[in-house]
Amino acid sequence: MSMALTPQQVAFFRTHGYLSPLQAFSPDQARHYRARLEAYERQTGEEMNARLKIKAHLAFPWLCDVARNPAIVAAVRSLLGPDVLLFGASCFAKNAHDPRFVSWHQDSAYYGLDPHEEVTVWVALSRADTRSGCLKVLPGSHLGPDRVHDETYDAANLLSRGQSLRDIDEAQAVEMPLEPGQFSIHHERTAHGSGPNLSDDRRVGVAFFYMPAHVRSTLGRRTAMPVCGSDSYGHWDRDPEPRTDLDAQSMAALEMVWGDYRDKARTGQAAQGSPAP
Ligand SMILES: O=C(O)CCC(=O)C(=O)O
């Protein structure tokens, strides 16, 4: 059976800038991946949000496998065409009864891509619903321009700069609840955010950032991981893929990209146009 999106699903995405829910793997498989991320947290004494950002896939071969999951790749291919690269991945965990939230923002203002054709796949490794603070989107907002963000640096905001859009009409927002193993897709220009976790369980998800191979970086030479098809453009160098969990070489690359972003965010140096959540 083909896992490609139907023409109706593709048309829905083009009109509304999002699609959800879709199935990547079983709830059991999702629990397994979550357990591996939580084992990493115990091992390092650090929350996954602390470091597994922008290039989280470089930490674990199995996370690269999730990025190349056949159902996810088929959906992404239906939207982006045959030649797809992954330029990043970020973990987003909110603890049970966690006040932290993600402010309304557009990824396109920060990703530094031209043209704006990136799509983000958000994979649920726990239940993400109204109570636990699932992702919500503003339908059709991807058809508008890149908007200006206020950088609030709010400690309760999971975005490191607290980048926030003004004047969002919450009444127009659509939530994307997911069961473990399901995923949603949103366009890089689609305004999105999420509320606090009021539930008794953690809300854990991983966002993967895909683009067609013809997309260029506006932030100088960067790296990406091939997902499917071929890359005849050569706009991106290759990510050093991990051979083992926490492979020293790929972790150094992860650290370099995330550390650079985090330090610039801390000192307020970077303006919009820098990559990242
Ligand atoms: O996990 C969240 O609540 C926010 C994720 C997000 O902003 C994204 O995937 O682009």
PDBQT file of the ligand as one rigid body, heavy atoms in Angstrom, charges set to zero:
ROOT
HETATM    1  O1  LIG A 301       6.829  21.205  20.774  1.00  0.00    +0.000 OA
HETATM    2  C1  LIG A 301       6.310  22.303  20.770  1.00  0.00    +0.000 C 
HETATM    3  O2  LIG A 301       5.432  22.611  21.568  1.00  0.00    +0.000 OA
HETATM    4  C2  LIG A 301       6.725  23.354  19.763  1.00  0.00    +0.000 C 
HETATM    5  C3  LIG A 301       7.448  22.785  18.582  1.00  0.00    +0.000 C 
HETATM    6  C4  LIG A 301       7.788  23.784  17.515  1.00  0.00    +0.000 C 
HETATM    7  O3  LIG A 301       7.761  24.965  17.687  1.00  0.00    +0.000 OA
HETATM    8  C5  LIG A 301       8.163  23.237  16.214  1.00  0.00    +0.000 C 
HETATM    9  O4  LIG A 301       8.159  22.025  16.044  1.00  0.00    +0.000 OA
HETATM   10  O5  LIG A 301       8.476  24.041  15.287  1.00  0.00    +0.000 OA
ENDROOT
TORSDOF 0
